[in-house]
Amino acid sequence: MTDQATSHTSRIPGFHKLPVEQRIDHVAAFANLAEEHRRQLALASNIDTQLADHMIENMVTTIAIPVGIATNMRVDGRDVLVPMATEESSVVAAVGNSARQCYEAGGFTTSISGTEMIAQIQLLGLPDPARARLIILERQSEIERICNACDPMLVSLGGGFRDLEVRRVETPSGEMLITHIIVDTRDAMGANAVNSMAERLAPDLAAWTGGRALLRILSNLADRRVVRARATWPSTAIGGDDVRDAMIAAYHFADNDPYRAATHNKGIMNGISAVVLATGNDTRAVESGAHAFAARTGRYRSLTSWEVTASGDLAGTIELPLAVGLVGGAVKIHPTARALLAILQVKSASDLARIVAAVGLAQNFGAMKALATEGIQRGHMSLHAQNVAFAVGAVGDEVAEVARRVVAQSAINEEAAAVVLAELRRAAP
Ligand code: NAD
C-alpha cells in the first residue's frame, strides 16, 4: 500500500477493506501528514474538554461523528483524498464510486467567482429614501475607509472593502433602505469580519440619511462566492445510454418540481455538508446559502444541471455559493479539523470550496444513478443493516453475519436482526 500512497493517486482499490489503522497510514503517507495530525486522526474520540468548553456555552459533552475518506477524487488535475464527516451510511461510498466512474475522463473541473461576502445594514424611518440611497452611494470612499479600518489584518492580506449596493425594499413595515457592503474576506468565511464592519458603519449611515439603523449582519446568500464544478461521465462507464437517459429524466423531474428538488438538493448537501463539517466550517451557513441560491429565480430548483454531450456522454455541473474558510471560527482551533484540512493539502479557501463543489456533484451523480436504476434502498440498506445489527447488540464478526442474513431475508429491521442474532449465538460452538 505504501507504494500506492506515495504515488499520489486517489485511486485506491480496496481502501474500504483495510483495517482503520492502515487507512490512516495510507492517508498520512499520501498527504505527508505531520506526526501531530496523524496522532489526532488515530484518536478518533472527543476533543479536549477545556477546548470544547471554550467553543460554546453550557458545554456538557461532545458527540463524535465518523469521518470517512472519499477516494478517486480528481479536482482540477490533482488527486485528492477528501475527508467527510457524516452519520449517514452510503454517503462516502457514493462519492468514491461516482468519482471512479469519471476519473479516467479527467475528473472534476472547477471555477469560482470570488471570495466576497455581503453584509446588510437595514435603515428604517427615512424621510426621503430615494435621496438617502444616493447620499450613501456618494460616500463610497468614506465607507471603504471606515470598513477597512475595522480589519487592518484582512486588508494587509489583500482583502477588505470592494463594493457598495443600496436597495429600496417595500415591506409591511414600510419602505426600508438596505445597504450592502461587499468585502473580500480571502481565506476567512468572513461572517465575523463583515459583521464588525456593518456594526461600525451603521451609525454613520443613520446620521447621514436621518434614518434609524436596525439589523447589521451578513447575508448567507453569498452569491459573490459562487463555485462551479463540472465533470463528464462516459456513457460506457456508467452502464450505457439507457442509464444516461434515465438520469437526465431524473434531473428534469428535480429541476421542475420543488418537492423532488428538495430531496435532490438534500442529497447534494449530504456530500457538501460532510466536507464542510470535517473541515470545521459552518454547515448552516453553507446550507442556507445553497438553498437560497437554488430558489433565486423565484422557484426552488436543482443545484445541478445535467445534459448529454455531442459525443453521447453525460455531463453534469453544479453551481452554488460556498462560504468556507481556512482561518477563523472553529477551523483553526479544532485539532481534528486541522488534521483533516491537512489531508486536503489546500492553500486557500477557494481551493477548499472547489473540492467541496466537486463532492456535491459526485454525490448527486451517485444518488441520481441509484434512483434511476436499482433504487436507493439496495446499496443504502445493506449498509444500514450493519447499523441495525449493532443496535440489537451484535459484536465483532456477528455484525457482518447478522447484516448479511437480514439483507438476504429482505427484512432489515431490529426485530428480524434480533432473531437472527439469537439463532447465530445458539448455533455457535
Ligand atoms: P474570524 O473573525 O474568527 O476570522 C477572520 C479574521 O481572521 C479576519 O477578519 C482577519 O482579520 C483574520 N485573518 C487572518 N488570516 C486571514 C486570511 N488568510 N484571510 C482572511 N482573514 C484572515 O472568523 P470569520 O471567518 O470572520 O467568521 C466565521 C465565523 O462566524 C464562523 O464560526 C461562523 O460560524 C460565524 N458566524 C456565522 C454567521 C452566519 O453565517 N450567519 C453569523 C455570525 C457568525
Boltz pocket constraint, residues with backbone or C-beta under 6 A from the ligand:
constraints:
  - pocket:
      binder: B
      contacts: [[A, 151], [A, 153], [A, 154], [A, 157], [A, 159], [A, 185], [A, 186], [A, 187], [A, 188], [A, 189], [A, 190], [A, 191], [A, 192], [A, 193], [A, 194], [A, 195], [A, 218], [A, 220], [A, 282], [A, 284], [A, 285], [A, 325], [A, 327], [A, 328], [A, 329], [A, 330]]
      max_distance: 6.0
